[in-house]
Amino acid sequence: MSLSVNLKGRTALVTGASSGLGARFGRLLAESGARVALGARRIERLEALSAEIGDNAHAMAMDVEREADIIAGFPTPPKPLLAGRWTL
């Protein structure tokens, strides 16, 4: 299954991306041209998914229940993948 939209030039944040629907959404968004920021607690799985997706993916350890994790996921200045316009 693929999306029938062109997301080139867009960036999506996918939480819960280490498995299941989050991982699937990350793949679908990347296949549709989006840069994807993959967030979850299990960094090893995120790094594997990021490697599978390629240059348009960035893995970041994040527990969305912890504000400090969310803040740490968005450094200043932003990493190259995250530079530019965010579309969330």
C-alpha positions in Angstrom: 0.0 0.0 0.0 1.2 3.5 -0.8 -0.1 7.0 -0.3 -1.3 8.8 -3.4 0.1 12.1 -2.3 3.4 13.8 -3.0 5.0 14.8 0.3 8.4 15.9 -1.2 9.8 18.8 0.8 7.7 18.0 3.8 8.8 16.6 7.2 6.7 14.4 9.4 7.2 13.4 13.0 6.2 9.8 13.7 6.0 8.8 17.3 5.8 5.1 18.3 7.8 4.4 15.2 9.8 1.5 16.6 7.2 -1.1 15.7 3.7 -1.7 14.4 1.6 1.1 13.0 4.2 3.8 13.8 6.9 2.0 11.8 4.5 1.4 8.9 3.5 5.1 8.9 7.1 6.1 8.8 7.7 3.9 5.8 4.6 5.1 4.0 5.4 8.7 4.6 9.0 8.3 3.4 7.8 6.4 0.3 5.6 9.4 -0.5 8.6 11.7 -0.4 8.6 13.0 3.1 11.5 13.4 5.4 10.6 11.4 8.6 11.7 12.0 12.1 11.2 8.7 13.9 10.6 8.8 17.6 10.1 6.1 20.2 11.8 4.7 23.3 13.6 1.8 21.6 16.4 3.5 19.8 17.9 0.3 18.4 14.7 -0.5 16.5 14.5 3.1 15.3 18.0 3.1 14.0 17.3 -0.1 12.1 14.2 1.5 10.6 16.0 4.7 9.8 18.7 2.7 8.0 16.1 0.8 6.1 14.4 4.0 4.9 17.6 5.8 4.1 18.8 9.4 4.0 15.3 10.8 4.5 14.9 9.3 8.0 16.3 10.3 11.4 15.9 8.3 14.6 15.6 9.9 17.9 15.0 8.3 21.3 11.8 9.9 22.7 9.2 9.0 25.4 6.4 11.3 24.6 5.3 11.1 28.3 8.6 12.9 29.2 8.8 16.6 28.3 12.6 16.5 28.6 12.8 13.8 25.9 10.6 15.8 23.5 12.7 18.9 24.0 15.9 16.9 23.5 14.6 15.6 20.2 14.6 19.0 18.7 18.1 20.5 19.1 19.1 24.0 18.2 20.4 24.4 15.6 18.4 21.6 14.0 20.1 18.6 12.4 20.2 18.7 8.6 17.2 16.4 8.2 15.1 18.6 10.4 16.2 21.9 8.9 13.6 23.7 6.9 9.9 23.8 7.2 8.1 21.4 9.6 4.7 20.1 8.6 3.2 18.3 11.5 
